[in-house]
Amino acid sequence: MLSGCASLTGLRDGHEQFEVQQRAAWMQYKPRPLYLIHKMATGLLKEKLKRCSSGPFKRTDFSIGHRGAPMRFPEHTLESYKAAAKMGAGIVECDVTFTQDKELVCRHSQCDLHTTTNILKTPLAAKCSKPFRPAAFDENGNLVTPATARCCTSDITLAEFKTLKGKMDAFNPRAANVAGYMKGAVGWRADLYTAPGTLLTHKESIALFQKLGVKMTPELKSPSVPMPFDGFSREDYAQKMIDEYKEAGVRASKVWAQSFNLGDVLYWIQNEPDFGKQAVFLDGRYDDPAFDHRNPATWSPSMEQLVTDGVQIIAPPMWMLLEIENGKIVPSRYATAVKDAGLDIITWTFERDGPLDNGGGWYFQTLNGKNPNPVNPDVVINDDGDMYEALHVLAGEVGILGIFSDWPATVTYYANCMNLE
């Protein structure tokens, strides 16, 4: 259980009221978990999950809203955050970046406005770092140069940012015009709940999360501009994010500050120790060609060094925590080493791979035959229902504290059925 997580007693501070008011809202999200259970292979886990269908369901910190609930709602919007809370996510994420006037806002990337908002259809398109350019094709209709654009929060002021509307993160590389470029959402995400998407500042996200009664996990995003930015240093950036929680009176025990940059995590540990206790090191070292999650000799710093430096929580993608052994999903060598070192684990991201009938993609890559085990090359992920089998190993054998999900209801259902807080 996450440190500082709400117990049944803690539900009295607004959570009980939430459960009563939102029971009907939960029903509209419950079909997804039931669909996945129906798709599962016959077995003890399926039968146990089926028996939980009548609830009762309550909010759980094991279920973390990744950018809100972006499977159907535009990420990092008011609507997406509210949906995540209604699905029982106990913790919700605001990815944090900054505007031209150095104000903090919720966006997954400093330079994603061209794919996640309507900026290209507004006069602010003139301020984008790289204006829209249509796709170019040869005489046979083959794509030569894809359509491009680049619009950053640092291109515009906070006041300008607040005039924008969120949309599903998507673009069409073959587009001949802006309208075509802004389309392209994959079918399993669709655009059902996209209009309008209300963008939020970091401060507004804090106020909303307080109102919803959820805890908070801000991720300090890597700047896409040289730092310092107009005198705004990386340390200023890291400090400003924490200061906004302190100004709002949020207890450090309700905040899990994250970063892929270990320096940010160490900064919080050293300068904001109350928040540093729950600071999360997002382990993105898989991008380093020298890193092999199966070989501890390639892990720099080592798990033991991270602990020595004060890191208490590490968050790798879920594929790094799982592997196949004798045709079954088991904890990976990486997962075992993390636990042996005394680190707690949060992982990501459930419900982000789309349909799993072809084995899934990046998030299931150690289980879907795309990285076959030479001893046992069996594919253990070949259907949507298999994701619950993977989650069961993550929760019961790896022992994760919680998991990010693009559709938190799926994880909330499992956590309630297994009596996880």
C-alpha positions in Angstrom: 0.0 0.0 0.0 1.3 3.5 -0.8 2.5 5.4 2.2 0.0 8.0 3.2 -2.8 6.1 1.4 -6.3 6.5 2.7 -7.7 3.8 4.9 -11.4 3.2 5.5 -11.2 5.8 8.3 -9.6 8.2 6.0 -12.6 7.9 3.7 -14.5 10.1 6.1 -12.8 13.2 4.8 -15.0 13.2 1.7 -14.4 9.8 0.2 -17.6 8.3 1.6 -19.6 11.1 0.1 -17.8 10.5 -3.2 -18.7 6.9 -3.2 -22.4 7.6 -2.6 -22.6 10.3 -5.2 -20.6 8.5 -7.9 -22.0 5.0 -7.6 -24.2 5.6 -10.6 -21.2 7.2 -12.5 -19.2 4.1 -11.8 -21.7 2.0 -13.6 -20.9 3.6 -16.9 -17.2 2.6 -16.6 -17.8 -0.9 -15.2 -18.5 -2.6 -18.5 -14.9 -2.4 -19.5 -13.6 -4.5 -16.6 -16.5 -7.0 -17.1 -15.6 -7.2 -20.8 -12.0 -8.0 -20.0 -13.0 -10.6 -17.5 -15.3 -12.3 -20.1 -12.3 -12.5 -22.5 -10.1 -14.2 -19.9 -9.2 -17.9 -20.1 -11.1 -20.1 -17.7 -9.3 -20.3 -14.3 -9.3 -19.3 -10.7 -8.5 -15.6 -11.3 -11.4 -15.2 -13.8 -13.8 -16.8 -11.4 -12.7 -14.6 -8.5 -13.0 -11.5 -10.6 -16.4 -12.5 -11.8 -17.6 -12.9 -8.2 -16.8 -9.2 -7.5 -19.1 -7.8 -10.2 -21.7 -6.6 -7.7 -19.1 -4.6 -5.7 -19.1 -2.6 -3.5 -16.4 -0.5 -5.1 -14.4 2.3 -3.5 -11.6 4.5 -4.5 -8.1 3.0 -4.2 -4.6 4.4 -4.4 -3.5 1.3 -6.2 -5.3 2.8 -9.2 -3.5 5.9 -10.7 -5.0 8.0 -13.4 -2.4 8.3 -16.1 -3.0 11.8 -17.5 -6.5 11.4 -16.3 -8.4 8.8 -18.4 -7.0 9.4 -21.9 -8.4 6.2 -23.5 -11.5 8.3 -24.1 -11.0 11.8 -22.7 -8.4 14.3 -23.9 -5.4 13.9 -21.7 -4.6 16.4 -18.9 -8.0 18.1 -19.1 -10.6 18.8 -16.5 -12.9 16.3 -18.1 -10.2 13.6 -18.2 -9.3 14.2 -14.5 -12.9 14.1 -13.4 -13.4 10.8 -15.3 -10.4 9.2 -13.6 -11.8 10.2 -10.1 -15.2 8.8 -11.0 -13.5 5.5 -12.0 -12.0 5.2 -8.5 -8.4 6.4 -9.1 -7.0 7.4 -5.7 -4.1 9.3 -7.3 -4.2 11.4 -10.5 -1.4 12.7 -12.6 -0.6 16.2 -13.8 2.5 16.2 -16.1 4.1 19.6 -15.5 5.7 22.0 -17.9 5.9 25.8 -18.3 4.7 28.6 -20.5 6.6 31.5 -22.0 6.0 33.5 -18.8 7.3 30.6 -16.7 3.9 29.5 -15.3 3.3 25.8 -14.7 0.7 24.0 -16.7 -0.5 20.4 -17.2 0.8 18.9 -20.5 2.5 15.6 -21.2 5.2 17.4 -23.2 6.3 21.0 -23.5 5.9 20.7 -27.2 2.8 18.7 -27.9 0.2 21.5 -28.3 -0.1 20.8 -32.0 -1.3 17.2 -31.4 -3.2 17.6 -28.1 -5.0 21.0 -28.5 -6.7 23.1 -31.2 -3.9 25.6 -31.4 -3.3 25.1 -35.1 -6.9 26.3 -35.8 -6.4 29.5 -33.8 -4.4 32.7 -34.3 -1.8 31.3 -31.9 -0.6 29.0 -34.6 1.5 32.0 -35.8 3.5 31.7 -32.6 4.3 28.0 -33.0 8.0 27.1 -33.1 7.4 25.4 -36.4 4.3 26.2 -38.4 2.2 23.6 -40.0 3.6 22.1 -43.2 1.5 19.8 -45.3 2.6 16.4 -46.4 4.4 16.0 -49.7 3.9 13.1 -52.1 5.7 12.0 -55.3 4.0 11.6 -58.7 2.9 8.0 -57.7 1.2 9.2 -54.5 3.9 7.9 -52.2 4.5 9.9 -49.1 7.9 11.8 -49.3 7.7 14.2 -46.4 5.1 13.8 -43.6 3.0 16.7 -42.4 4.7 18.5 -39.5 4.2 21.2 -36.9 5.7 22.0 -33.5 3.8 24.1 -30.9 5.2 24.5 -27.4 3.8 25.9 -24.2 7.0 28.0 -24.0 5.9 29.6 -27.3 2.9 31.3 -25.6 1.9 33.0 -22.4 -0.3 31.5 -19.7 -3.2 33.7 -20.7 -2.9 32.5 -24.3 -2.6 28.8 -23.2 -5.9 29.1 -21.3 -7.7 30.0 -24.5 -6.9 26.6 -26.0 -9.1 23.5 -26.0 -7.8 20.0 -25.5 -8.3 17.1 -28.0 -7.3 13.5 -28.3 -3.5 13.2 -28.8 -3.3 12.4 -32.5 -2.2 13.7 -35.9 -2.3 12.6 -39.5 1.1 12.6 -41.2 -0.5 12.4 -44.6 -2.5 15.5 -44.1 -2.8 18.2 -46.8 -4.3 20.8 -44.4 -4.6 21.7 -40.7 -8.0 20.1 -40.4 -6.7 16.8 -41.7 -3.6 17.0 -39.6 -5.5 17.3 -36.4 -7.3 14.0 -37.0 -5.9 10.5 -36.8 -7.0 9.2 -33.4 -6.8 5.4 -33.3 -10.2 3.7 -33.3 -9.9 2.2 -29.8 -9.4 5.7 -28.4 -11.8 7.5 -30.7 -13.1 11.1 -30.2 -16.3 10.2 -28.3 -15.8 12.6 -25.4 -13.4 15.2 -26.8 -15.4 18.4 -27.1 -14.4 20.6 -25.4 -11.3 19.7 -23.4 -10.6 22.2 -20.7 -6.9 22.9 -20.2 -5.6 23.5 -16.6 -2.7 25.1 -14.9 -0.8 23.1 -12.4 -2.3 25.2 -9.6 -5.8 24.6 -11.0 -5.1 20.8 -11.1 -4.2 21.0 -7.4 -7.4 22.7 -6.5 -9.4 20.3 -8.6 -7.7 17.2 -7.0 -8.4 18.6 -3.6 -12.1 19.1 -4.5 -12.3 15.6 -5.9 -10.5 14.1 -2.8 -7.8 12.4 -4.8 -4.0 12.4 -4.1 -1.6 13.8 -6.6 1.4 12.6 -8.7 3.0 15.5 -10.7 5.7 14.6 -13.2 8.3 17.3 -13.9 8.7 17.1 -17.6 12.1 17.5 -19.3 12.2 21.0 -20.8 12.3 21.2 -24.6 14.1 24.6 -24.5 17.6 25.3 -23.3 17.8 25.9 -19.5 18.0 28.3 -17.9 15.0 29.7 -19.8 15.0 33.5 -19.4 16.8 33.1 -16.0 14.5 30.1 -15.0 16.9 27.3 -14.0 16.1 23.6 -13.8 16.3 23.9 -10.0 13.9 26.8 -10.0 11.5 24.7 -12.1 11.7 21.7 -9.7 11.3 24.0 -6.7 8.3 25.9 -8.2 6.4 22.7 -8.7 6.8 21.8 -5.0 6.1 25.3 -3.9 2.7 25.3 -5.5 1.7 22.3 -3.3 2.9 24.0 -0.2 1.1 27.2 -1.1 -2.1 25.2 -1.5 -1.6 23.6 1.9 -1.3 20.1 0.4 0.5 17.6 2.8 3.6 16.0 1.4 2.1 12.6 2.2 -0.5 13.2 -0.6 2.0 14.0 -3.3 4.2 11.6 -5.3 6.5 13.9 -7.3 8.0 12.1 -10.3 10.8 12.7 -12.8 12.8 10.7 -15.4 15.7 13.0 -14.5 17.4 11.5 -11.4 18.8 14.9 -10.6 15.3 16.3 -10.0 14.5 13.4 -7.6 17.8 14.0 -5.7 17.0 17.7 -5.6 13.7 17.1 -3.8 15.3 14.6 -1.5 18.0 17.1 -0.5 15.9 20.3 -0.5 12.4 19.2 0.2 12.8 16.1 2.3 9.1 15.8 3.2 8.2 15.6 -0.5 11.5 13.7 -1.3 10.3 10.7 0.8 7.8 9.9 -1.9 9.7 11.2 -4.9 9.5 8.7 -7.7 12.4 8.0 -10.1 10.9 7.1 -13.4 13.3 4.6 -14.8 13.8 5.5 -18.4 17.2 3.9 -18.8 15.9 1.4 -21.3 16.6 4.2 -23.9 20.3 3.8 -23.2 21.8 1.3 -25.6 24.2 0.1 -22.9 21.3 -0.7 -20.5 19.9 -4.2 -20.3 17.1 -4.8 -17.8 18.2 -8.4 -17.6 21.8 -7.6 -16.7 22.5 -5.8 -13.4 26.1 -5.0 -14.5 24.6 -2.5 -17.0 22.5 -0.6 -14.3 24.1 2.7 -13.5 23.5 3.8 -10.9 22.9 0.4 -9.2 19.7 -0.2 -7.2 21.8 -0.2 -4.1 23.3 3.2 -5.0 19.8 4.7 -5.6 18.9 3.6 -2.1 22.1 5.1 -0.7 21.2 8.4 -2.4 17.8 8.4 -0.7 15.5 7.2 -3.5 12.7 5.1 -2.1 10.4 4.5 -5.1 11.3 3.5 -8.6 8.9 3.4 -11.5 9.9 1.4 -14.6 7.5 0.4 -17.4 5.6 -2.8 -16.6 7.4 -4.9 -19.3 10.6 -4.5 -17.3 9.0 -6.2 -14.3 7.7 -9.3 -16.1 9.1 -12.2 -18.2 8.0 -15.6 -19.3 9.2 -18.8 -17.5 7.8 -22.2 -18.5 4.9 -20.6 -20.3 3.9 -18.4 -17.3 4.2 -14.8 -16.4 6.7 -14.3 -13.6 8.6 -11.4 -12.0 11.7 -10.4 -14.0 15.2 -10.4 -12.7 14.9 -6.6 -12.7 11.9 -6.8 -10.4 13.6 -9.2 -8.0 16.7 -6.9 -7.8 14.6 -3.8 -7.1 12.8 -5.6 -4.2 16.0 -7.1 -2.9 17.5 -3.6 -2.7 14.5 -2.3 -0.7 13.0 -0.1 -3.3 9.2 0.2 -3.7 7.7 0.0 -7.2 5.1 1.9 -9.1 4.7 1.0 -12.8 3.1 2.1 -16.0 1.0 2.1 -18.1 -2.1 -0.2 -18.2 -4.7 0.1 -21.0 -2.3 2.0 -23.2 -1.3 -0.7 -25.7 -4.7 -1.0 -27.4 -6.2 -4.4 -28.4 -4.0 -7.3 -27.4 -5.1 -9.9 -29.9 -1.8 -9.4 -31.8 0.2 -9.6 -28.5 0.1 -5.9 -27.7 2.9 -3.4 -28.2 5.5 -1.7 -26.2 4.1 -2.2 -22.8 3.8 -6.0 -23.1 7.0 -6.5 -25.1 8.5 -9.1 -22.8 5.3 -11.2 -22.9 4.1 -11.0 -26.4 6.7 -13.0 -28.4 8.3 -9.8 -29.9 11.2 -10.4 -27.5 11.0 -14.2 -27.3 12.5 -16.2 -24.5 15.0 -18.6 -26.2 14.1 -21.3 -23.7 10.3 -20.9 -23.9 9.2 -18.7 -26.8 5.5 -19.1 -26.0 3.4 -16.0 -26.4 1.4 -15.4 -23.2 -0.3 -12.2 -24.2 -2.7 -12.8 -27.1 -6.0 -11.4 -26.0 -7.4 -8.4 -24.1 -8.3 -10.6 -21.1 -4.7 -11.5 -20.6 -3.9 -8.1 -19.2 -5.6 -9.1 -15.9 -3.2 -12.1 -15.7 -0.3 -9.7 -16.0 -1.7 -7.3 -13.5 -2.2 -10.2 -11.0 1.5 -11.0 -11.2 2.5 -7.4 -10.8 0.3 -7.0 -7.7 0.7 -10.4 -6.1 4.3 -11.5 -7.0 6.2 -8.3 -7.9 4.4 -6.4 -5.2 3.9 -3.0 -6.8 2.4 -0.1 -4.8 0.2 1.0 -7.7 -0.1 1.2 -11.5 -0.9 4.0 -13.9 -3.8 3.3 -16.3 -5.3 5.1 -19.2 -8.7 3.7 -18.1 -8.5 3.6 -14.3 -11.7 1.6 -13.9 -10.0 -1.5 -15.0 -7.4 -1.3 -12.2 -9.9 -0.1 -9.7 -12.1 -3.1 -10.2 -9.1 -5.5 -9.7 -7.9 -3.7 -6.6 -11.3 -3.8 -5.0 -11.7 -7.4 -5.8 -8.3 -8.2 -4.2 -8.9 -5.9 -1.2 -6.0 -3.6 -2.2 -6.0 -0.1 -0.7 
